[in-house]
Amino acid sequence: MEKINLFACDPKYVTRLILVRHGRTNANKESRISSEKDYILDETGIDQAKKAAQRLKDFNISALYSSPILRTKQTAEYISEALGLKIEFNDDLKEYSFGSIADHTLEEVEVENKELYDKFMDWMNMGQVQTMPRVNIPGAEPMEAFEARIHHFTDEMLIRHPAQTVCAVTHMGLIKGFMAVFFGGGVQHRMNFNAYNTSLTVIDFYKQVPVLSAFNDMSHLDAPLPYGRVNMF
């Protein structure tokens, strides 16, 4: 009987997905809630994107996908140049739509809608146990639709790229969504994950079963790891 090595894996059984968050923008610097507005990478974001592109040379990447929003598009262009891969834009990788609070700071939300702000504060500070329903944001993307596009992208990727490594340049909300869908109990739960600018998160689909191999990897950046905190999404 063939001996099985529990700590080794034959790559022929794995489709590897590398999720890359875009580089920093001025909106990130100002702590604005994500939106589909076309913010460009700032000077720090460009440097981050270049370093991430060089780091990704360590992987045998076969395909490069990106959200079509400008900050992800710019980040993907540096990766495309470094790896010699064509970018395939995919709407499934767009940021979560935050409706009426998109592109706001929390201070602006407090001024415009104090009741909603207070609900967010309660949600973020509710402790270890999930005791509250997710806050309903006016005009926001339904969570069911958000989860559906994560599954749609994944299913298509597994069909198109068996036993290959795929890079997808996307947003913090999407990366946290992938984590919640596959490892965190679902998108209706509070997503206690962080994904910093140009961090790498690696999910290995072993015989199509998701295995988390790396999360929020920032080792290519000359920066300390920030302390994490719970936030609204």
MDAnalysis code that builds the backbone (N, CA, C; Angstrom):
import MDAnalysis as mda
import numpy as np

u = mda.Universe.empty(699, n_residues=233, atom_resindex=np.repeat(np.arange(233), 3), trajectory=True)
u.add_TopologyAttr("name", ["N", "CA", "C"] * 233)
u.add_TopologyAttr("resid", np.arange(1, 234))
u.add_TopologyAttr("resname", ["MET", "GLU", "LYS", "ILE", "ASN", "LEU", "PHE", "ALA", "CYS", "ASP", "PRO", "LYS", "TYR", "VAL", "THR", "ARG", "LEU", "ILE", "LEU", "VAL", "ARG", "HIS", "GLY", "ARG", "THR", "ASN", "ALA", "ASN", "LYS", "GLU", "SER", "ARG", "ILE", "SER", "SER", "GLU", "LYS", "ASP", "TYR", "ILE", "LEU", "ASP", "GLU", "THR", "GLY", "ILE", "ASP", "GLN", "ALA", "LYS", "LYS", "ALA", "ALA", "GLN", "ARG", "LEU", "LYS", "ASP", "PHE", "ASN", "ILE", "SER", "ALA", "LEU", "TYR", "SER", "SER", "PRO", "ILE", "LEU", "ARG", "THR", "LYS", "GLN", "THR", "ALA", "GLU", "TYR", "ILE", "SER", "GLU", "ALA", "LEU", "GLY", "LEU", "LYS", "ILE", "GLU", "PHE", "ASN", "ASP", "ASP", "LEU", "LYS", "GLU", "TYR", "SER", "PHE", "GLY", "SER", "ILE", "ALA", "ASP", "HIS", "THR", "LEU", "GLU", "GLU", "VAL", "GLU", "VAL", "GLU", "ASN", "LYS", "GLU", "LEU", "TYR", "ASP", "LYS", "PHE", "MET", "ASP", "TRP", "MET", "ASN", "MET", "GLY", "GLN", "VAL", "GLN", "THR", "MET", "PRO", "ARG", "VAL", "ASN", "ILE", "PRO", "GLY", "ALA", "GLU", "PRO", "MET", "GLU", "ALA", "PHE", "GLU", "ALA", "ARG", "ILE", "HIS", "HIS", "PHE", "THR", "ASP", "GLU", "MET", "LEU", "ILE", "ARG", "HIS", "PRO", "ALA", "GLN", "THR", "VAL", "CYS", "ALA", "VAL", "THR", "HIS", "MET", "GLY", "LEU", "ILE", "LYS", "GLY", "PHE", "MET", "ALA", "VAL", "PHE", "PHE", "GLY", "GLY", "GLY", "VAL", "GLN", "HIS", "ARG", "MET", "ASN", "PHE", "ASN", "ALA", "TYR", "ASN", "THR", "SER", "LEU", "THR", "VAL", "ILE", "ASP", "PHE", "TYR", "LYS", "GLN", "VAL", "PRO", "VAL", "LEU", "SER", "ALA", "PHE", "ASN", "ASP", "MET", "SER", "HIS", "LEU", "ASP", "ALA", "PRO", "LEU", "PRO", "TYR", "GLY", "ARG", "VAL", "ASN", "MET", "PHE"])
u.atoms.positions = np.array([
    [0.842, -1.199, 0.000],
    [0.000, 0.000, 0.000],
    [0.880, 1.253, 0.000],
    [0.549, 2.181, -0.875],
    [1.345, 3.395, -0.996],
    [1.236, 4.243, 0.269],
    [2.387, 4.706, 0.754],
    [2.425, 5.559, 1.934],
    [1.991, 6.968, 1.556],
    [1.113, 7.563, 2.356],
    [0.610, 8.906, 2.091],
    [1.334, 9.910, 2.975],
    [1.904, 10.933, 2.351],
    [2.547, 12.025, 3.092],
    [1.488, 13.086, 3.392],
    [1.130, 13.218, 4.650],
    [0.073, 14.157, 5.033],
    [0.492, 15.614, 4.890],
    [1.796, 15.853, 4.716],
    [2.286, 17.232, 4.683],
    [2.735, 17.659, 3.288],
    [2.461, 16.840, 2.304],
    [2.812, 17.182, 0.926],
    [1.591, 17.013, 0.039],
    [1.585, 17.759, -1.065],
    [0.429, 17.723, -1.954],
    [0.904, 17.721, -3.401],
    [0.313, 16.879, -4.195],
    [0.606, 16.850, -5.622],
    [-0.120, 18.019, -6.283],
    [0.617, 18.955, -6.923],
    [-0.008, 20.133, -7.541],
    [-1.076, 19.808, -8.576],
    [-1.055, 18.602, -9.120],
    [-2.053, 18.267, -10.135],
    [-3.466, 18.251, -9.567],
    [-3.584, 18.221, -8.243],
    [-4.898, 18.216, -7.603],
    [-5.347, 19.608, -7.149],
    [-4.525, 20.629, -7.399],
    [-4.769, 21.946, -6.791],
    [-4.908, 23.042, -7.842],
    [-5.938, 23.854, -7.695],
    [-5.999, 25.160, -8.358],
    [-5.741, 26.203, -7.285],
    [-4.692, 26.973, -7.477],
    [-4.294, 27.971, -6.482],
    [-4.819, 29.348, -6.885],
    [-5.490, 30.026, -5.957],
    [-5.991, 31.382, -6.179],
    [-5.228, 32.338, -5.268],
    [-4.566, 33.313, -5.878],
    [-3.868, 34.348, -5.121],
    [-4.677, 35.640, -5.233],
    [-5.256, 36.072, -4.128],
    [-6.016, 37.314, -4.079],
    [-5.079, 38.442, -3.662],
    [-5.032, 39.496, -4.470],
    [-4.155, 40.634, -4.197],
    [-5.016, 41.889, -4.035],
    [-4.890, 42.544, -2.896],
    [-5.594, 43.814, -2.754],
    [-4.814, 44.894, -3.495],
    [-5.528, 45.865, -4.030],
    [-4.905, 46.973, -4.762],
    [-3.987, 47.803, -3.858],
    [-3.137, 48.614, -4.476],
    [-2.282, 49.532, -3.735],
    [-3.067, 50.682, -3.130],
    [-2.402, 51.425, -2.259],
    [-3.067, 52.479, -1.499],
    [-3.492, 53.641, -2.382],
    [-4.623, 54.226, -2.034],
    [-5.138, 55.427, -2.682],
    [-5.305, 56.522, -1.636],
    [-5.594, 57.720, -2.096],
    [-5.836, 58.811, -1.167],
    [-7.070, 58.530, -0.312],
    [-8.068, 57.837, -0.880],
    [-9.268, 57.485, -0.112],
    [-8.917, 56.544, 1.029],
    [-8.006, 55.584, 0.782],
    [-7.535, 54.708, 1.858],
    [-6.840, 55.515, 2.950],
    [-6.017, 56.446, 2.518],
    [-5.274, 57.282, 3.471],
    [-6.226, 58.088, 4.346],
    [-7.353, 58.507, 3.776],
    [-8.336, 59.302, 4.513],
    [-9.354, 58.439, 5.255],
    [-9.183, 57.119, 5.202],
    [-10.096, 56.163, 5.861],
    [-11.526, 56.292, 5.347],
    [-11.651, 56.421, 4.035],
    [-12.979, 56.489, 3.434],
    [-13.513, 55.085, 3.167],
    [-14.801, 54.911, 3.357],
    [-15.464, 53.642, 3.069],
    [-15.369, 53.377, 1.572],
    [-15.120, 52.143, 1.214],
    [-14.862, 51.803, -0.188],
    [-16.021, 52.192, -1.098],
    [-15.670, 52.486, -2.342],
    [-16.662, 52.834, -3.355],
    [-16.124, 52.411, -4.713],
    [-16.943, 52.580, -5.743],
    [-16.500, 52.300, -7.109],
    [-15.915, 53.541, -7.773],
    [-15.743, 54.612, -7.012],
    [-15.146, 55.822, -7.549],
    [-13.720, 55.529, -7.998],
    [-13.306, 56.142, -9.092],
    [-12.004, 55.837, -9.677],
    [-10.880, 56.646, -9.026],
    [-10.499, 56.250, -7.820],
    [-9.317, 56.808, -7.178],
    [-8.070, 56.192, -7.795],
    [-7.059, 57.029, -8.031],
    [-5.789, 56.524, -8.540],
    [-4.901, 56.098, -7.370],
    [-3.928, 55.247, -7.645],
    [-2.944, 54.901, -6.632],
    [-2.123, 56.134, -6.274],
    [-1.865, 56.316, -4.980],
    [-0.964, 57.390, -4.600],
    [0.483, 56.897, -4.699],
    [1.433, 57.722, -4.302],
    [2.846, 57.354, -4.459],
    [3.170, 56.074, -3.689],
    [2.634, 55.956, -2.482],
    [2.840, 54.736, -1.698],
    [2.203, 53.536, -2.385],
    [1.011, 53.732, -2.931],
    [0.304, 52.651, -3.611],
    [1.040, 52.142, -4.831],
    [1.667, 53.039, -5.569],
    [2.451, 52.637, -6.741],
    [3.643, 51.795, -6.306],
    [4.330, 52.241, -5.253],
    [5.468, 51.477, -4.736],
    [5.022, 50.101, -4.252],
    [3.877, 50.041, -3.564],
    [3.341, 48.757, -3.104],
    [3.042, 47.825, -4.280],
    [2.420, 48.377, -5.317],
    [2.056, 47.566, -6.479],
    [3.290, 47.001, -7.172],
    [4.322, 47.808, -7.282],
    [5.562, 47.348, -7.916],
    [6.202, 46.222, -7.106],
    [6.186, 46.354, -5.786],
    [6.779, 45.316, -4.934],
    [5.956, 44.036, -4.973],
    [4.641, 44.172, -4.988],
    [3.790, 42.986, -5.089],
    [4.031, 42.274, -6.409],
    [4.193, 43.046, -7.485],
    [4.437, 42.450, -8.804],
    [5.715, 41.625, -8.811],
    [6.753, 42.143, -8.173],
    [8.012, 41.401, -8.101],
    [7.859, 40.140, -7.251],
    [7.108, 40.259, -6.156],
    [6.887, 39.096, -5.285],
    [6.143, 37.987, -6.031],
    [5.224, 38.367, -6.869],
    [4.405, 37.374, -7.576],
    [5.199, 36.589, -8.616],
    [6.396, 37.054, -8.932],
    [7.269, 36.273, -9.813],
    [7.657, 34.941, -9.177],
    [7.515, 34.849, -7.847],
    [7.849, 33.606, -7.149],
    [6.833, 32.497, -7.408],
    [5.694, 32.868, -7.987],
    [4.628, 31.895, -8.238],
    [4.537, 31.625, -9.745],
    [4.183, 30.423, -10.080],
    [4.013, 30.066, -11.489],
    [2.577, 30.397, -11.905],
    [2.326, 31.672, -12.154],
    [0.963, 32.154, -12.405],
    [0.607, 31.997, -13.878],
    [-0.567, 31.418, -14.113],
    [-1.017, 31.156, -15.485],
    [-2.011, 32.181, -15.994],
    [-2.750, 32.834, -15.094],
    [-3.801, 33.754, -15.519],
    [-3.908, 34.904, -14.525],
    [-4.223, 36.087, -15.059],
    [-4.326, 37.299, -14.247],
    [-5.689, 37.940, -14.463],
    [-6.454, 38.037, -13.381],
    [-7.761, 38.672, -13.405],
    [-7.718, 39.942, -12.562],
    [-8.654, 40.853, -12.845],
    [-8.716, 42.083, -12.062],
    [-10.118, 42.656, -12.072],
    [-10.474, 43.282, -10.970],
    [-11.631, 44.177, -10.956],
    [-11.361, 45.306, -11.951],
    [-12.401, 45.813, -12.630],
    [-12.183, 46.886, -13.597],
    [-12.074, 48.272, -12.978],
    [-12.265, 48.403, -11.661],
    [-12.170, 49.703, -11.001],
    [-10.718, 50.190, -11.065],
    [-10.507, 51.492, -11.236],
    [-9.203, 52.043, -11.608],
    [-8.067, 51.608, -10.683],
    [-8.265, 51.623, -9.374],
    [-7.165, 51.308, -8.454],
    [-6.696, 49.859, -8.600],
    [-7.637, 48.953, -8.881],
    [-7.242, 47.566, -9.124],
    [-6.629, 47.419, -10.516],
    [-7.189, 48.123, -11.475],
    [-6.661, 48.086, -12.841],
    [-5.198, 48.544, -12.856],
    [-4.910, 49.640, -12.158],
    [-3.528, 50.137, -12.123],
    [-2.597, 49.130, -11.453],
    [-3.041, 48.555, -10.344],
    [-2.227, 47.554, -9.645],
    [-1.976, 46.357, -10.546],
    [-3.011, 45.894, -11.228],
    [-2.879, 44.748, -12.128],
    [-1.937, 45.037, -13.288],
    [-1.877, 46.273, -13.726],
    [-0.994, 46.616, -14.841],
    [0.477, 46.420, -14.466],
    [0.843, 46.743, -13.239],
    [2.224, 46.493, -12.794],
    [2.503, 44.990, -12.740],
    [1.527, 44.226, -12.298],
    [1.681, 42.775, -12.241],
    [1.758, 42.189, -13.650],
    [0.911, 42.696, -14.524],
    [0.906, 42.238, -15.912],
    [2.267, 42.449, -16.573],
    [2.837, 43.612, -16.356],
    [4.141, 43.928, -16.939],
    [5.224, 43.016, -16.383],
    [5.180, 42.766, -15.072],
    [6.214, 41.935, -14.444],
    [6.108, 40.470, -14.859],
    [4.889, 39.988, -15.048],
    [4.680, 38.564, -15.322],
    [4.476, 38.255, -16.806],
    [4.254, 39.285, -17.607],
    [4.008, 39.043, -19.025],
    [2.676, 38.387, -19.296],
    [1.682, 38.715, -18.470],
    [0.346, 38.145, -18.618],
    [-0.674, 39.212, -18.996],
    [-1.625, 38.839, -19.823],
    [-2.722, 39.726, -20.176],
    [-3.724, 39.784, -19.028],
    [-4.266, 40.970, -18.767],
    [-5.262, 41.136, -17.715],
    [-6.644, 40.820, -18.267],
    [-7.396, 40.010, -17.546],
    [-8.792, 39.754, -17.882],
    [-9.654, 40.402, -16.796],
    [-10.407, 41.423, -17.172],
    [-11.223, 42.150, -16.198],
    [-12.522, 41.394, -15.940],
    [-12.929, 41.391, -14.677],
    [-14.079, 40.587, -14.273],
    [-14.893, 41.351, -13.234],
    [-16.156, 41.605, -13.552],
    [-17.021, 42.364, -12.661],
    [-17.289, 41.657, -11.333],
    [-17.128, 40.336, -11.292],
    [-17.315, 39.617, -10.027],
    [-16.318, 40.069, -8.973],
    [-15.200, 40.650, -9.404],
    [-14.144, 41.059, -8.484],
    [-14.271, 42.510, -8.023],
    [-15.342, 43.193, -8.425],
    [-15.557, 44.570, -7.972],
    [-15.752, 44.626, -6.461],
    [-15.492, 45.801, -5.908],
    [-15.701, 45.999, -4.478],
    [-17.178, 45.862, -4.119],
    [-17.436, 45.486, -2.881],
    [-18.805, 45.489, -2.367],
    [-19.351, 46.900, -2.460],
    [-20.608, 47.033, -2.875],
    [-21.230, 48.350, -3.007],
    [-21.867, 48.753, -1.677],
    [-21.336, 49.811, -1.081],
    [-21.779, 50.267, 0.237],
    [-22.923, 51.271, 0.180],
    [-23.550, 51.420, -0.980],
    [-24.755, 52.245, -1.057],
    [-24.540, 53.673, -0.590],
    [-25.409, 54.138, 0.309],
    [-25.443, 55.546, 0.704],
    [-24.208, 55.997, 1.472],
    [-23.426, 55.059, 2.030],
    [-22.264, 55.473, 2.812],
    [-20.949, 55.313, 2.055],
    [-21.008, 54.861, 0.803],
    [-19.790, 54.703, 0.012],
    [-19.063, 56.035, -0.104],
    [-17.745, 55.982, -0.043],
    [-16.871, 57.148, -0.180],
    [-17.027, 58.138, 0.978],
    [-17.580, 57.713, 2.097],
    [-17.713, 58.537, 3.294],
    [-16.682, 58.103, 4.341],
    [-16.288, 59.037, 5.195],
    [-15.617, 58.668, 6.432],
    [-16.689, 58.353, 7.467],
    [-16.308, 57.669, 8.527],
    [-17.288, 57.395, 9.586],
    [-17.811, 58.687, 10.206],
    [-16.951, 59.701, 10.282],
    [-17.389, 60.996, 10.817],
    [-18.481, 61.611, 9.944],
    [-18.347, 61.450, 8.637],
    [-19.372, 61.962, 7.725],
    [-20.667, 61.169, 7.844],
    [-20.548, 59.847, 8.039],
    [-21.748, 59.031, 8.250],
    [-22.469, 59.484, 9.517],
    [-21.725, 59.770, 10.562],
    [-22.332, 60.212, 11.825],
    [-23.120, 61.493, 11.637],
    [-22.591, 62.411, 10.855],
    [-23.278, 63.685, 10.611],
    [-24.528, 63.480, 9.770],
    [-24.427, 62.649, 8.734],
    [-25.534, 62.477, 7.793],
    [-26.630, 61.541, 8.304],
    [-26.230, 60.528, 9.078],
    [-27.210, 59.523, 9.523],
    [-26.752, 58.959, 10.866],
    [-27.073, 59.691, 11.926],
    [-26.612, 59.321, 13.272],
    [-27.153, 57.964, 13.703],
    [-28.384, 57.653, 13.334],
    [-28.968, 56.366, 13.712],
    [-28.182, 55.215, 13.095],
    [-27.842, 55.328, 11.797],
    [-27.067, 54.297, 11.125],
    [-25.669, 54.206, 11.732],
    [-25.070, 55.331, 12.013],
    [-23.748, 55.362, 12.628],
    [-23.747, 54.614, 13.958],
    [-24.755, 54.862, 14.790],
    [-24.836, 54.207, 16.093],
    [-24.992, 52.694, 15.939],
    [-25.749, 52.266, 14.933],
    [-25.892, 50.831, 14.685],
    [-24.558, 50.210, 14.306],
    [-23.775, 50.928, 13.493],
    [-22.459, 50.429, 13.120],
    [-21.542, 50.316, 14.332],
    [-21.598, 51.308, 15.196],
    [-20.758, 51.259, 16.387],
    [-21.130, 50.057, 17.257],
    [-22.424, 49.817, 17.409],
    [-22.872, 48.657, 18.190],
    [-22.422, 47.347, 17.532],
    [-22.547, 47.300, 16.194],
    [-22.159, 46.108, 15.432],
    [-20.667, 45.811, 15.588],
    [-19.849, 46.852, 15.480],
    [-18.402, 46.651, 15.550],
    [-17.941, 46.315, 16.958],
    [-18.711, 46.727, 17.956],
    [-18.294, 46.556, 19.345],
    [-19.116, 45.516, 20.094],
    [-19.764, 44.584, 19.384],
    [-20.695, 43.684, 20.050],
    [-20.011, 42.525, 20.774],
    [-18.689, 42.460, 20.772],
    [-18.011, 41.406, 21.510],
    [-17.760, 40.174, 20.667],
    [-17.332, 39.094, 21.317],
    [-16.894, 37.906, 20.592],
    [-18.042, 37.137, 19.943],
    [-19.201, 37.170, 20.558],
    [-20.331, 36.373, 20.078],
    [-21.217, 37.212, 19.163],
    [-21.642, 36.608, 18.037],
    [-22.516, 37.294, 17.083],
    [-23.925, 37.387, 17.676],
    [-24.265, 38.564, 18.196],
    [-25.557, 38.741, 18.859],
    [-26.493, 39.678, 18.104],
    [-26.012, 40.309, 17.028],
    [-26.811, 41.280, 16.288],
    [-26.876, 40.904, 14.821],
    [-27.990, 41.220, 14.151],
    [-28.042, 41.023, 12.693],
    [-27.171, 42.054, 11.994],
    [-26.718, 41.705, 10.790],
    [-25.899, 42.646, 10.021],
    [-26.670, 43.940, 9.781],
    [-25.986, 45.063, 9.868],
    [-26.606, 46.369, 9.693],
    [-27.065, 46.539, 8.248],
    [-28.284, 46.996, 8.060],
    [-28.831, 47.242, 6.728],
    [-28.418, 48.636, 6.258],
    [-27.671, 48.704, 5.159],
    [-27.204, 49.979, 4.615],
    [-28.096, 50.373, 3.445],
    [-28.720, 51.541, 3.485],
    [-29.580, 51.963, 2.364],
    [-28.827, 51.948, 1.035],
    [-29.409, 51.280, 0.051],
    [-28.831, 51.258, -1.293],
    [-27.657, 50.324, -1.479],
    [-27.282, 49.566, -0.442],
    [-26.112, 48.693, -0.550],
    [-26.440, 47.420, -1.327],
    [-25.405, 46.780, -1.825],
    [-25.549, 45.519, -2.545],
    [-26.112, 44.455, -1.604],
    [-27.130, 43.736, -2.008],
    [-27.634, 42.650, -1.160],
    [-26.539, 41.627, -0.886],
    [-26.470, 41.161, 0.349],
    [-25.412, 40.232, 0.707],
    [-25.501, 38.932, -0.088],
    [-26.724, 38.540, -0.450],
    [-26.892, 37.320, -1.239],
    [-26.238, 37.468, -2.615],
    [-26.386, 38.669, -3.214],
    [-25.787, 38.922, -4.524],
    [-24.265, 38.975, -4.422],
    [-23.780, 39.558, -3.342],
    [-22.341, 39.634, -3.097],
    [-21.741, 38.232, -2.973],
    [-22.379, 37.401, -2.184],
    [-21.904, 36.032, -2.008],
    [-22.002, 35.249, -3.321],
    [-23.050, 35.506, -4.098],
    [-23.239, 34.781, -5.355],
    [-22.110, 35.072, -6.337],
    [-21.625, 36.305, -6.383],
    [-20.560, 36.578, -7.346],
    [-19.205, 36.013, -6.895],
    [-19.019, 35.862, -5.590],
    [-17.818, 35.172, -5.112],
    [-17.844, 33.718, -5.572],
    [-18.990, 33.072, -5.409],
    [-19.124, 31.685, -5.863],
    [-19.000, 31.578, -7.381],
    [-19.577, 32.546, -8.096],
    [-19.536, 32.505, -9.552],
    [-18.104, 32.601, -10.059],
    [-17.345, 33.560, -9.510],
    [-15.946, 33.682, -9.935],
    [-15.178, 32.401, -9.632],
    [-15.372, 31.869, -8.437],
    [-14.649, 30.664, -8.033],
    [-15.000, 29.479, -8.922],
    [-16.271, 29.283, -9.171],
    [-16.699, 28.150, -9.993],
    [-16.122, 28.244, -11.406],
    [-16.165, 29.443, -11.990],
    [-15.616, 29.622, -13.331],
    [-14.111, 29.405, -13.344],
    [-13.429, 29.899, -12.317],
    [-11.982, 29.725, -12.232],
    [-11.602, 28.254, -12.166],
    [-12.334, 27.484, -11.362],
    [-12.020, 26.068, -11.219],
    [-12.250, 25.294, -12.513],
    [-13.230, 25.732, -13.282],
    [-13.483, 25.095, -14.582],
    [-12.392, 25.458, -15.588],
    [-12.007, 26.726, -15.605],
    [-11.076, 27.214, -16.628],
    [-9.616, 26.921, -16.313],
    [-9.279, 26.772, -15.032],
    [-7.862, 26.700, -14.661],
    [-7.535, 25.526, -13.733],
    [-7.893, 24.315, -14.103],
    [-7.534, 23.171, -13.253],
    [-6.014, 23.026, -13.144],
    [-5.541, 22.803, -11.928],
    [-4.121, 22.576, -11.661],
    [-3.243, 23.754, -12.094],
    [-3.797, 24.958, -12.060],
    [-3.028, 26.159, -12.383],
    [-3.072, 27.138, -11.207],
    [-2.225, 28.171, -11.290],
    [-2.229, 29.246, -10.310],
    [-2.804, 30.498, -10.947],
    [-3.790, 31.074, -10.284],
    [-4.513, 32.237, -10.784],
    [-4.296, 33.398, -9.828],
    [-4.029, 34.575, -10.371],
    [-3.916, 35.798, -9.575],
    [-5.136, 36.665, -9.855],
    [-5.784, 37.158, -8.792],
    [-6.945, 38.040, -8.931],
    [-6.712, 39.303, -8.110],
    [-6.669, 40.440, -8.786],
    [-6.460, 41.724, -8.116],
    [-7.824, 42.307, -7.783],
    [-8.051, 42.563, -6.508],
    [-9.390, 42.928, -6.080],
    [-9.340, 43.885, -4.893],
    [-10.364, 43.850, -4.063],
    [-10.564, 44.847, -3.004],
    [-10.661, 44.170, -1.638],
    [-10.513, 44.983, -0.588],
    [-10.584, 44.419, 0.752],
    [-11.906, 43.718, 1.003],
    [-13.016, 44.334, 0.608],
    [-14.315, 43.716, 0.831],
    [-14.430, 42.359, 0.179],
    [-13.910, 42.227, -1.050],
    [-13.972, 40.939, -1.738],
    [-13.103, 39.901, -1.052],
    [-11.905, 40.289, -0.632],
    [-11.028, 39.336, 0.042],
    [-11.663, 38.869, 1.347],
    [-12.228, 39.804, 2.091],
    [-12.916, 39.423, 3.323],
    [-14.137, 38.556, 3.010],
    [-14.773, 38.835, 1.889],
    [-15.900, 38.016, 1.467],
    [-15.492, 36.583, 1.170],
    [-14.379, 36.412, 0.438],
    [-13.873, 35.073, 0.176],
    [-13.579, 34.347, 1.490],
    [-12.974, 35.060, 2.432],
    [-12.656, 34.451, 3.720],
    [-13.929, 34.042, 4.455],
    [-14.929, 34.912, 4.434],
    [-16.179, 34.620, 5.137],
    [-16.923, 33.451, 4.495],
    [-16.977, 33.428, 3.169],
    [-17.699, 32.371, 2.453],
    [-17.061, 31.008, 2.699],
    [-15.722, 30.943, 2.604],
    [-15.060, 29.644, 2.641],
    [-14.539, 29.249, 4.025],
    [-14.319, 30.235, 4.898],
    [-13.686, 29.901, 6.179],
    [-14.333, 30.561, 7.402],
    [-15.320, 31.423, 7.201],
    [-15.776, 32.223, 8.328],
    [-17.252, 32.200, 8.628],
    [-18.005, 31.236, 8.127],
    [-19.405, 31.116, 8.500],
    [-20.385, 31.853, 7.617],
    [-19.895, 32.551, 6.582],
    [-20.806, 33.224, 5.653],
    [-20.783, 34.734, 5.781],
    [-21.222, 35.414, 4.724],
    [-21.117, 36.873, 4.666],
    [-22.091, 37.593, 5.593],
    [-23.075, 36.905, 6.120],
    [-23.991, 37.554, 7.056],
    [-23.340, 37.756, 8.426],
    [-22.254, 37.048, 8.679],
    [-21.546, 37.211, 9.933],
    [-20.566, 38.377, 9.836],
    [-20.210, 38.908, 10.991],
    [-19.186, 39.946, 10.997],
    [-17.878, 39.354, 10.493],
    [-17.199, 40.071, 9.613],
    [-15.990, 39.549, 8.980],
    [-14.774, 40.041, 9.749],
    [-14.291, 39.228, 10.670],
    [-13.171, 39.637, 11.516],
    [-11.838, 39.317, 10.840],
    [-11.647, 39.910, 9.660],
    [-10.429, 39.722, 8.884],
    [-9.916, 41.084, 8.435],
    [-8.617, 41.166, 8.172],
    [-8.039, 42.354, 7.559],
    [-7.306, 41.947, 6.284],
    [-7.306, 42.830, 5.315],
    [-6.538, 42.601, 4.089],
    [-5.938, 43.943, 3.689],
    [-4.668, 44.130, 4.007],
    [-4.033, 45.426, 3.792],
    [-3.611, 45.594, 2.331],
    [-3.296, 46.817, 1.958],
    [-2.981, 47.135, 0.564],
    [-1.843, 46.265, 0.031],
    [-2.094, 45.649, -1.107],
    [-1.222, 44.724, -1.859],
    [-0.818, 43.483, -1.063],
    [-1.560, 43.166, -0.011],
    [-1.326, 41.898, 0.674],
    [-1.751, 40.748, -0.234],
    [-1.163, 39.582, -0.005],
    [-1.489, 38.373, -0.759],
    [-2.245, 37.403, 0.148],
    [-3.342, 36.879, -0.353],
    [-4.080, 35.819, 0.329],
    [-4.168, 34.643, -0.637],
    [-3.740, 33.479, -0.180],
    [-3.637, 32.309, -1.063],
    [-4.620, 31.237, -0.605],
    [-5.529, 30.868, -1.502],
    [-6.461, 29.777, -1.254],
    [-6.147, 28.666, -2.244],
    [-5.816, 27.499, -1.723],
    [-5.556, 26.327, -2.566],
    [-6.808, 25.458, -2.597],
    [-7.370, 25.289, -3.778],
    [-8.553, 24.441, -3.937],
    [-8.062, 23.028, -4.261],
    [-7.903, 22.241, -3.206],
    [-7.440, 20.861, -3.339],
    [-8.644, 19.986, -3.677],
    [-8.646, 19.460, -4.896],
    [-9.804, 18.717, -5.400],
    [-11.077, 19.532, -5.184],
    [-10.935, 20.841, -5.429],
    [-12.001, 21.848, -5.352],
    [-12.430, 22.182, -3.922],
    [-11.727, 21.650, -2.923],
    [-12.008, 21.985, -1.523],
    [-11.068, 23.110, -1.091],
    [-11.589, 24.250, -0.602],
    [-10.727, 25.381, -0.266],
    [-9.871, 25.133, 0.980],
    [-8.578, 25.424, 0.846],
    [-7.622, 25.326, 1.951],
    [-6.870, 26.656, 2.017],
    [-6.884, 27.309, 3.166],
    [-6.203, 28.592, 3.314],
    [-4.717, 28.353, 3.539],
    [-3.892, 28.772, 2.583],
    [-2.450, 28.550, 2.667],
    [-1.679, 29.800, 3.085],
    [-2.228, 30.978, 2.853],
    [-1.595, 32.221, 3.303],
    [-2.678, 33.288, 3.385],
    [-2.524, 34.201, 4.337],
    [-3.519, 35.254, 4.494],
    [-2.852, 36.569, 4.839],
    [-3.234, 37.624, 4.105],
    [-2.785, 38.987, 4.405],
    [-1.252, 39.064, 4.467],
    [-0.587, 38.379, 3.557],
    [0.870, 38.322, 3.524],
    [1.423, 39.635, 2.974],
    [2.178, 40.337, 3.819],
    [2.761, 41.625, 3.435],
    [4.282, 41.574, 3.416],
    [4.863, 40.395, 3.323],
    [6.305, 40.260, 3.485],
    [7.111, 40.970, 2.403],
    [6.477, 41.311, 1.289],
    [7.172, 42.022, 0.218],
    [7.246, 43.529, 0.475],
    [6.558, 44.010, 1.504],
    [6.538, 45.439, 1.818],
    [7.468, 45.746, 2.988],
    [8.121, 46.883, 2.913],
    [8.979, 47.324, 4.022],
    [8.106, 48.099, 5.012],
    [7.236, 47.360, 5.685],
    [6.280, 48.014, 6.577],
    [5.924, 47.072, 7.713],
    [5.682, 47.626, 8.904],
    [5.249, 46.775, 10.018],
    [3.814, 46.315, 9.813],
    [3.468, 45.212, 10.443],
    [2.091, 44.710, 10.370],
    [1.225, 45.530, 11.319],
    [0.229, 46.251, 10.782],
    [-0.635, 47.051, 11.671],
    [-1.450, 46.150, 12.594],
    [-1.846, 46.708, 13.737],
    [-2.746, 45.978, 14.618],
    [-4.127, 45.943, 13.986],
    [-4.805, 44.821, 14.155],
    [-6.133, 44.665, 13.572],
    [-7.229, 45.169, 14.492],
    [-8.346, 45.551, 13.884],
    [-9.533, 45.905, 14.645],
    [-10.769, 45.491, 13.850],
    [-11.850, 45.300, 14.546],
    [-13.115, 44.977, 13.890],
    [-13.616, 46.218, 13.171],
    [-14.126, 46.048, 11.948],
    [-14.750, 47.176, 11.270],
    [-16.116, 46.775, 10.747],
    [-16.729, 47.643, 9.987],
    [-18.153, 47.489, 9.686],
    [-18.465, 46.371, 8.707],
    [-17.467, 45.869, 7.978],
    [-17.767, 44.896, 6.918],
    [-17.029, 43.596, 7.159],
])
